[in-house]
Amino acid sequence: MIRGLIVFIITSSLIACAPKDSDETASGGRKGPTYPGPAETEYCSTSKTFADPITVSGTAVYNRRVIWGNLTAGGLGSASTTASSHPASQNPIRRAEIRVTDPSGAVVQCAETDGSGAFSFTLPRGAVSYTISVNSRSYNQYLRASVLNAPERNQFYSLKTTCTATGACSVGTLIAGADGELLGGAFNILDQLHHANDYLRSKVSTCNSLYNGCRDVTTTNPVPKVVAYWEKGFNPNSYFGGTSGLSFYLPGYSRLFILGGQDGDVNNSDTDHFDNPVIIHEYGHFLEDVVGRSDSPGGSHNGNKVIDPRLAWSEGWGNFFQATVIAYYDPSGPTVGRYVDSVAR
């Protein structure tokens, strides 16, 4: 079923960035967006070899509901890739962490998916059932980012399967869906950060030779790590007692907060986990903060409000960045050249 939506296609941004006050106190029983929380689990990066190995292979993909329409009508399409009208797109989970654990929970192997979502690694031969987890984070030469559930928990999302290591094990295609558990939302956020970094490597890998002080972005000099917080059905604006849907970047903390719905609802509430312009716009604010320089005071803003020119410039930068990244990887897509935010009726 296609969710009833209207789509705002605008050249000025909606309310999309952090309110000025972002302390550790929040409404609704949660800690605030600055809360440090428990340490994130260490990235699984060291692969192991075994005397008598078997090979495990497979592919990891995610489904994404696709924005369709034009300036007068449109929405998010179906969550199904086989729908007759506006089907979901299926995309590789690229260069993401893989963690393999035994029945006791001990880590046995570490790996990553490749650029097409495929993976292959070895395990010790034996009648042991291992759990294979493809996780919503990357920490490599292409991207350093984690998609986590909340500062209070700092847990990543996992697409899981099992394999009994008595012989070669092909686990087929693992699919993070666009409905139900909604793992596709977490992996879409991660993939948009990959797209942004693909663009940066293609355009500014040698920028310091042209502009003194410009930071080259290469596989040997990747952008610093960012954390994107997202939770199905959760509105980050509730941290501040607000009720309208909100995604934002928190300056000084390298944290994005992406709208996942409201009060547990994802079908009739505004969401941003499939609104790629919103995700990349907020990542643009991260780049402005961490790689560049920002004088923006932050705060609420919309297309019908007179705002501080420093904030206006910052929002213009975020809109430019998302537009040029999307034009780079999806030049014929429906959101090219515009800031598009799907909003529930």
N, C-alpha and C positions, 0 to 999 in steps of 0.2 A: 504494500500500500504506500502511496506517495503522501507524505505528510503535507497538510495544507500550510502553505507559507506565502509570504510576500517577500520580495527581494528588494532591498535598497541598493541602488547602484549610484554612487556619488563620488565626487572628486574631493570633497572635504570629509574629514574623518568623523565617525560617531564617537560617543564616549568610549574610549578604548585604552586609557592609560591610568596609572595609579593615582588615586586621590592623594592629597598632600600629606595627610596623617596616616602613617602605616606602622603603628607600633605593635607590640606583641599581644595586645588585648583585642579580642574580637567578640562579636555576638554569636549566638547560637551554640555556645559551648565549645567552640573551636579556639585554638590559639590564633594569633595574628599572622599575616604573611611574612613577617620578619623572624618568626620563631625559628631557632636553629634546628630543633628536633634531633632525633637520633642520627648517628653517622650513617651515611648511605653505605650499603654493602659494597665491599671492594670489587672493582671490575675484574671479571674473569678473563685474563689476558695471556696466561702462560699455557701453551699446549704441551701435552705430554706424549711420550712414546712408550710402547709396550713390547715385551718380548714375543708375545703371541697375540697379535691384534686382529680385530675384525673392523671392517669399514662401515660406517654409518653415513648415509647420504639422504638428501631430501631438498625441498624448496619451501621457503616461507613467504607468504604473500598476505596482503591485507585488502579488504574491500572498503571502498569509499563511496559514499553517496555524493552524486555529482550535481553541482549547480547547473541549472538549465534556464533558458528564458532570455528576456531582453529587458528594456527599460520599463515596459508596461506590465509584464506578467512573467512569472517564473517561480522557481523554488528548488528544493532539494529533491532529487530523484529517489528511486526505490533503493532499499537496502539489499536487494537481490540482484545478482549479476545476470540472471536469466529473465528478468522482467521484460514484458513486451514494450513498456514505455519508460524511458529514462532509466535504464538499468544502472546498477552500481558498476564502477570500474574496479578492476583487480590490478594491484600494483605490487612489485617486489618489496619485501622488507630488506632494505639494503644495509650491508655492513653493520649489522646489529650483533650484540653480544649473544653467545650461546654458552650456557652453563649446563653441564651434565652431572647429575648426582646419583649416588647409589641409594638403596633402600633406607640407609641410616641418615641420609641427607648430606653425606660427605661429598665434596666436589671431586670428581674423577677426571674430568676433561674440560678444557676451555677451547672455544672456537668462535668464529664470526661467519655470518652470511657474506656472500660476495655481492658485487654490484647488481646481480640479477636475482638475488634472494636465495641462491643455491648454497648448499653447504656440504662438506665432506670432512669427516674426522675419524679417528680410530678409538676403539675401546678395548680393554682386555677381554679376551675370549673367556666365556664361562656362562653358566646358567643363571645369570643375574639380570634382573629387570632394571634398567636405568631410566631415569626421567631426563628428558631433553627439553630444556627451556630456552626459547628464543625471547630475548628481553628487550624492553623498550628503551634502550640506550646504546650509545656508541662512544667509544673513547679510542680513537685511532687517528690516522693521518688525514682522514676525510672529514670527520666531525667529532666534536667533543660535547656531548649533550646527553641528558637523562630526562625521560618523561616519567614523573613520579606522581603518586596519588595525593599527598598532602604533606606540609611541613611537619605535622605532628607524627607522621609515620615514615616518610621518605622511602617508600617502597615502589619499585618499578613494576611494570606489568609484564606478564609472561604468557607466551603461546606455547603450550606444552604437548608432548607426546611421550610414549615409552618405547623402549627397544630391549629385547632379550638378546644378549650378546653371544648366542651359540653359533652364529654365522653372520655373514654379511647382512646388513639390515638397511633396507630402503623404506623410509617412513613416508614417502610420497610427498604430497603438497599439504602443508599446514596453512590453514586459513584463519586469519583474524577477522571476524565478522563485523559488519556495519550495523548490526542490531544485537539483541540479546545482551551478552556480557559487554559488547561494544568495544572489544579490543582494537578493532579497526580505527577507532578514534585516537587512541594513544599512538598507534603506529603511523597514522597519517600525520600527526603533529611531528613525530620524529622525522618522517620523510620530507616534510616541508623545510625543516632545518637542514637536511641534506641538500635539497635543491638550492637553498640560499648559499650554502658553502660551495657547491659546484659552481654557481655563478661567480662567486668571489674569486675562486681560483682561476676561472677563465678570464676575468677582467682586470684583476688587480694583483696578479702574481709578480709583476715587475713595476708596480706603480712608484716605488721609491726612487727609481731612476728618472722618473719624470717630475715628481713632486716631492721635495724634501720633507721628510716627516711622515709621508704616506706609508702605511704598514703593508708590506707584501704579504699576501695570503697564499701559501703553497702547502704541499703535502709535508714539507719539513718545517713549516711555520704555520700551523693551523690556528684558527681563531680560538681563544680561550673557552673554557667550558661554560655552558649555560644549563640551567635546570628549568624545565617546563612543568608546572604543576597542573594537573587535570584530573578530574574525577567525574565519572558518569553521574548526571543529575545534580551536580553541585555548581552553584553560582558564586564565584569569588567575591562578588559585591556584598555578599552576606558578612564578610569580614568587617565591613564598615557599616552594617545595619541597613544597607540598601536592598531594594527589591528588583530593580531593573537589571537586565543581563549585562555583565561586564567582563571583558578580558583586559589585562593590563600587564605592563612591565614594571618591576619594582627597582628603581635606580639604586645603585650601590650594593645590590645583593645578587645580581646576575640571575634573577628569577623572573620567569614569565608565569602568568596565571591565565589559563584558557578556560572559557566558559563551557561547562559540561551539561547545562540544563538548570532546572530550579526545583528544589524540594523533591529531588529524586526523579523528576519527570524529564524525559528527553523527547517525547513525541509531540507535545503541545507547548513546549517552552523553547525559548531561544537557546541555541547552542552554537558553538564556534569550532568544534573539533574537526568539522569538514569545511569550514570557511577558510580556505587557504590564504586569501588576502589578509584576513585578520591575524592569522598566525605569523605570517612573514612580516607584516607591519610591526607587530610587537617585537619580533626578533631584530628588526631594524632599530628599534629603540635600545635594545641591548648593545648592538654594535656601536651606536652613537655614544653610549655610556662607557663602554669598556675599551673599544678600539679608537674611537674619536673623542670628541668633547661635546658636552651638552650643557647649555645654560638654561634649559627649560625649567620653570618652576613647577611643572606638572599641574595636575588638577583636571576637573571635568571640562569637557569641550564638546561642541557639536557644530553642525554646519550653519546654525542660525544664531551664533553667539559671538560677540566681539571678545577676543581673548588677547592675552599678552603676546606680543610679536615673537618672543622667544619660544613660547609654546606653539604658536602657529608654524614657525619654521620647523620645529621638531616634528610636528604632525605631518607637515608637507614632506619631510624627509622619509618618514615611515611609509607614507602613501607612495612616494616615488620608488622606494626600495622594493616594496611588494610588487608594484606594477612591472618593474624592469626584470625582477627574478621570474615572475610568471610568464612574461613575454619571452624569456630565454628558454624555459623548458616546456611551455605549452602555448606556442604562438598563435594557435587557432582556437584556443579555449574561450569560453563565454565571458570570462572575467578580465580578459586582456585590456590593459589601459585604464582600468577602473578599480576602485575600492568597492568590493562587493561583500555584503554581510547579509546572510539569509536570516530572516526573523520570523518566528512563529506568529500566526494570526491569533 
